[in-house]
Amino acid sequence: LRKLKKAAADAAPKVFASSSNAWHSLSCPASELNLGVTLACGQSFRWRQLEQEGYWAGVHADKVYPPSSSAASDQQVLEDYLRLNGPTLESLYAGWSASDPVFRSVCSQFPDVRVRLLRQQPLENLFSFICSSNNNIARISQLVEKLCKYFGQQICIVDGREYYGFPQLSALCSPEAEPRLRELGFGYRAKFVVESARRLLDLGGADWLHSLRGSAQPDEIRRCLTKEFTGVGRKVADCVCLMSLDQLHLVPVDVHVMRIARSLYGLPACTKSLTESAYQSISDFFPSLWQPHAGWAHTVLFAADLARFQHLKSPAIVDEVKPASLSTETPADAAADGEVESKKLEAERPPAKSGQGTRKRKR
């Protein structure tokens, strides 16, 4: 049994198949990638686990995985998406653990939480997180799926399941778009999606957004995103900068991250509501520990704290840092952050009244 477990740990993750159902392995050991955590921790919302344990299917860059045919280009696209050509998790985790005893404790408690930061398409990343307003992971996934199904183009059908590409901006700008989105359950987010799509089209479309990738002025990018797009506050802007515009040092902060900062690091001034000063304090603190990939390290702690991954905690490990329990979530917190699915979709909240702005609500 020990030999079988070791062999399974060393096996490369399975991500995509050819038409003959021959699954291909990525050229990395399992210690460098846990697909189940990486694809389900709230970074992207287009992936689902198949009946075969450890196998995943989804859409990236308007291509379905598993694809209808196998090609070397598929491997290259996924390696870029999963940042397999960048630093190894072994080196990153070692560096973060050396500078941060809390992170070191998390690694010992959750040895299987091997998270890679996804390098996403900026257009899909932006609109997915616009949908995240006052939402949870399960609900965001539903909304993004509806956005693609009803406004995107069908790519193919695999095993009876339809796969769609992300919508063109022109489809989201049509006069029928906002009322249709409201019918589909987007609520006040419908206006955010349509107005942001129209503004992005005026600025130059997806190419303009992609041109921001790798900029040497991340503060300017953040200000630009929050200024130009309805429904985009600092947290959503930081998520887009981190996950699709190569600003790996940025740490997006929501109430979940604030609880981690308060419970595990004892940061002061972390009140129940996430104020601007609390956001700034937390976003300054974590990069001082984890540079230059602070946003990636934050994603690891975020994933390890989610209730859905608590079964991965090693029972033989005694916590090395306070508090004794790593998870900072309560059942109510878990429901708010997408870890407990309610039988009914959450009631839609109206947008802010005139004069109150479009402040971001928690995810």
C-alpha positions in Angstrom: 0.0 0.0 0.0 2.8 2.4 0.8 4.4 1.7 -2.6 1.1 2.3 -4.3 0.6 5.6 -2.5 4.1 6.7 -3.4 3.5 5.8 -7.1 0.3 7.8 -7.0 2.1 10.8 -5.5 4.7 10.7 -8.2 2.2 10.3 -11.1 1.8 13.3 -13.3 -1.7 15.0 -13.2 -4.1 14.1 -16.0 -5.7 17.1 -17.7 -6.8 16.4 -21.2 -7.5 13.5 -23.6 -7.5 12.8 -27.3 -10.6 11.6 -29.2 -9.5 8.0 -28.4 -9.8 8.7 -24.7 -6.1 8.4 -24.2 -5.3 10.8 -21.4 -2.1 12.8 -21.5 0.1 13.6 -18.6 1.6 17.0 -17.9 5.3 17.0 -17.7 5.4 17.7 -13.9 5.2 15.5 -10.8 2.1 15.6 -8.6 4.2 17.5 -6.0 4.2 20.4 -8.4 0.5 20.5 -9.0 -2.8 19.5 -7.3 -5.4 20.0 -9.9 -8.3 19.4 -7.5 -7.2 22.4 -5.4 -5.8 24.6 -8.1 -8.9 24.5 -10.3 -11.5 24.7 -7.5 -10.1 27.3 -5.1 -11.8 30.3 -6.7 -9.3 31.4 -9.3 -11.2 30.2 -12.4 -14.8 29.1 -12.7 -14.8 27.0 -16.0 -13.6 23.7 -14.8 -15.4 20.6 -13.5 -14.1 17.3 -12.1 -15.1 14.2 -14.1 -16.4 11.0 -12.6 -12.8 9.6 -12.9 -11.0 10.9 -9.8 -8.3 13.3 -10.6 -9.6 14.1 -14.1 -10.8 17.5 -15.0 -12.4 19.1 -18.1 -13.0 22.8 -19.0 -12.5 25.6 -21.4 -9.4 27.8 -21.6 -8.7 30.3 -24.4 -11.8 29.1 -26.3 -10.5 25.6 -26.4 -12.0 22.6 -24.7 -9.9 20.3 -22.6 -10.2 17.4 -23.4 -9.8 18.5 -27.0 -11.0 16.6 -30.0 -7.4 15.9 -31.0 -4.1 15.9 -29.3 -1.3 18.3 -30.3 1.9 19.7 -28.9 0.3 23.1 -28.9 -2.2 21.9 -26.3 0.6 21.0 -23.9 2.3 24.4 -24.4 -1.0 26.3 -23.8 -1.6 24.4 -20.5 2.0 24.8 -19.4 1.6 28.5 -19.8 -1.8 28.5 -18.1 -0.5 26.5 -15.1 2.9 28.4 -15.1 4.8 25.2 -15.3 7.6 27.0 -17.1 8.1 29.3 -14.1 9.5 28.6 -10.6 8.9 25.3 -9.0 6.5 24.9 -6.1 9.4 23.3 -4.1 11.5 26.5 -4.4 8.6 28.8 -3.8 7.3 27.0 -0.8 10.8 26.7 0.7 11.3 30.5 0.4 7.9 31.4 1.9 8.4 28.9 4.7 11.8 30.3 5.5 10.5 33.8 5.9 7.1 33.0 7.4 6.5 30.4 10.2 2.8 30.6 9.6 3.2 29.5 6.0 5.6 26.8 7.1 2.9 25.5 9.5 0.3 25.5 6.7 2.6 23.5 4.5 3.1 20.9 7.2 -0.6 20.7 8.0 -1.7 20.6 4.3 1.1 18.8 2.4 -1.3 18.1 -0.5 -2.3 21.7 -1.0 0.0 22.2 -4.0 -1.5 25.3 -5.6 -0.3 26.8 -8.9 -1.4 30.4 -9.7 -3.3 30.3 -13.0 -2.3 32.6 -15.8 -5.7 33.5 -17.1 -7.1 35.3 -20.1 -7.6 38.9 -19.0 -11.1 39.3 -20.6 -12.6 36.3 -19.0 -10.8 37.0 -15.7 -12.2 40.5 -15.6 -15.9 39.6 -16.2 -15.7 36.5 -14.0 -14.7 38.7 -11.0 -17.3 41.3 -11.9 -19.8 38.5 -11.4 -18.1 37.8 -8.0 -19.8 40.8 -6.3 -21.4 39.6 -3.0 -21.1 36.0 -4.3 -19.7 32.6 -3.5 -17.6 30.2 -5.6 -20.5 27.9 -6.6 -22.7 30.8 -7.5 -20.0 32.6 -9.5 -19.4 29.4 -11.4 -23.1 29.2 -12.3 -23.2 32.8 -13.5 -20.0 32.4 -15.6 -21.4 29.3 -17.2 -24.7 31.1 -18.1 -22.7 34.0 -19.5 -20.9 31.6 -21.9 -23.9 29.5 -22.7 -26.3 32.3 -23.6 -23.9 34.8 -25.1 -20.9 32.8 -26.3 -20.5 30.4 -29.2 -20.8 26.6 -28.8 -17.4 25.0 -29.3 -18.4 21.3 -29.2 -20.2 18.6 -27.3 -18.2 16.0 -25.3 -19.9 13.1 -23.6 -23.2 14.9 -23.9 -22.0 18.1 -22.3 -22.0 21.3 -24.3 -18.9 23.6 -24.1 -19.0 27.3 -24.9 -16.4 29.9 -25.6 -16.3 33.2 -23.6 -18.6 35.8 -25.2 -17.5 38.5 -27.6 -17.8 42.0 -26.2 -20.3 42.8 -29.0 -22.7 40.2 -27.6 -22.6 41.7 -24.1 -23.2 45.2 -25.5 -26.5 44.4 -27.3 -29.7 46.2 -26.2 -31.1 42.8 -25.2 -28.1 41.9 -23.0 -29.0 43.5 -19.7 -32.6 42.4 -19.5 -31.5 38.9 -20.5 -28.8 38.8 -17.9 -31.4 39.8 -15.3 -33.7 37.0 -16.4 -30.7 34.6 -15.9 -30.2 35.7 -12.3 -27.4 38.2 -12.5 -29.4 40.9 -10.7 -27.6 44.2 -10.4 -24.5 42.6 -11.8 -26.2 42.7 -15.2 -25.6 46.4 -15.4 -22.0 46.0 -14.4 -21.4 43.5 -17.1 -23.0 45.4 -19.9 -21.6 48.8 -19.0 -18.1 47.4 -18.5 -18.3 45.6 -21.9 -19.3 48.8 -23.7 -16.5 50.7 -22.0 -13.9 48.1 -22.8 -15.0 48.1 -26.5 -14.5 51.8 -26.6 -11.0 51.5 -25.2 -10.0 48.9 -27.8 -11.5 45.6 -26.6 -9.7 42.5 -25.4 -6.5 43.5 -27.1 -6.3 46.7 -25.1 -6.9 44.8 -21.8 -4.2 42.3 -22.8 -1.7 45.1 -23.5 -1.7 45.9 -19.8 -0.1 42.5 -19.0 3.4 42.8 -17.4 3.2 46.6 -17.0 5.9 48.2 -14.8 3.2 50.4 -13.2 0.7 48.2 -11.3 -0.8 51.0 -9.3 -1.7 52.8 -12.6 -3.3 49.6 -13.9 -5.4 49.2 -10.7 -6.5 52.8 -10.9 -7.4 52.5 -14.5 -9.5 49.4 -14.0 -11.4 50.8 -11.0 -11.9 54.1 -12.9 -13.0 52.7 -16.3 -15.2 49.7 -15.4 -18.5 49.7 -13.5 -18.5 47.2 -10.6 -14.8 47.0 -10.3 -13.3 48.0 -7.0 -9.8 47.5 -5.6 -10.2 43.9 -4.8 -11.5 42.9 -8.2 -8.8 45.0 -9.9 -6.1 43.4 -7.8 -7.5 39.9 -8.7 -7.3 40.8 -12.4 -3.8 42.2 -12.0 -2.6 39.1 -10.1 -4.3 36.4 -12.1 -4.1 37.6 -15.7 -1.8 40.7 -15.9 1.3 39.2 -14.3 1.4 41.4 -11.2 2.4 38.5 -9.0 3.3 40.6 -6.0 -0.2 41.9 -5.4 -2.4 40.5 -2.7 -6.2 40.9 -3.2 -8.0 41.3 0.1 -11.6 40.2 0.9 -13.2 39.3 4.2 -11.8 35.8 3.9 -8.2 37.1 3.6 -9.0 39.6 6.4 -10.0 36.7 8.7 -6.7 34.9 7.9 -4.7 38.1 8.6 -6.5 38.6 12.0 -6.6 35.0 13.1 -3.2 33.7 12.0 -1.1 36.8 12.0 -2.8 38.9 14.6 -2.9 42.0 12.5 -4.6 44.9 14.3 -7.4 47.1 13.0 -9.0 44.1 11.2 -12.7 44.9 12.0 -15.7 42.9 10.8 -16.1 45.2 7.8 -13.2 45.6 5.3 -12.3 49.3 5.4 -9.9 51.0 3.1 -7.3 51.3 5.8 -7.6 47.6 6.7 -7.3 46.7 3.1 -4.2 48.7 2.7 -2.6 47.4 5.9 -3.2 43.8 4.9 -2.1 44.3 1.3 1.1 45.9 2.5 1.9 43.3 5.2 1.8 40.1 3.1 4.1 41.3 0.3 6.7 42.2 3.0 6.8 38.5 3.9 6.5 36.8 0.5 8.0 39.0 -2.2 8.3 38.7 -5.2 5.4 36.2 -5.6 3.2 37.3 -2.7 0.0 37.0 -4.6 0.8 33.3 -5.3 1.6 32.6 -1.6 -1.7 34.3 -0.6 -3.5 31.9 -3.0 -2.0 29.0 -1.1 -3.2 30.2 2.3 -6.6 31.1 0.8 -7.0 27.6 -0.5 -5.8 25.9 2.7 -8.4 27.9 4.7 -11.4 26.9 2.6 -13.7 24.4 4.3 -13.9 22.2 1.2 -10.2 21.4 1.5 -10.1 20.7 5.3 -10.2 17.0 4.6 -6.7 17.3 3.2 -5.3 18.3 6.6 -2.8 15.8 8.0 -4.2 14.4 11.3 -0.7 13.6 12.5 0.5 17.2 12.5 0.3 19.3 15.6 0.0 23.0 14.7 3.2 25.0 15.3 1.6 28.4 15.5 -1.5 29.8 17.1 -4.4 29.6 16.8 -4.7 25.8 17.2 -7.1 25.5 14.2 -5.9 26.6 10.9 -9.3 27.2 9.4 -10.7 30.6 10.3 -14.1 29.9 8.7 -17.4 29.5 10.6 -20.3 27.8 8.9 -21.7 31.3 8.1 -18.4 32.3 6.6 -18.2 29.2 4.5 -21.7 29.8 3.1 -20.7 33.4 2.2 -17.5 32.2 0.5 -19.0 29.4 -1.5 -18.2 26.4 0.7 -21.7 25.5 1.7 -24.2 25.5 -1.2 -27.7 26.6 -0.2 -30.7 24.9 -1.8 -31.9 28.2 -3.2 -29.9 30.9 -5.0 -29.2 33.9 -2.8 -31.6 36.8 -2.9 -30.3 39.5 -5.2 -29.3 42.8 -3.6 -30.0 46.0 -5.4 -27.1 48.2 -6.6 -26.0 51.1 -4.4 -28.3 54.0 -4.4 -27.2 57.2 -6.1 -24.4 58.9 -4.3 -23.2 55.7 -2.7 -20.9 54.6 -5.5 -20.3 51.0 -6.7 -18.3 49.8 -3.7 -17.3 46.1 -4.0 -19.1 43.7 -1.7 -17.5 40.6 -0.3 -17.2 37.5 -2.3 
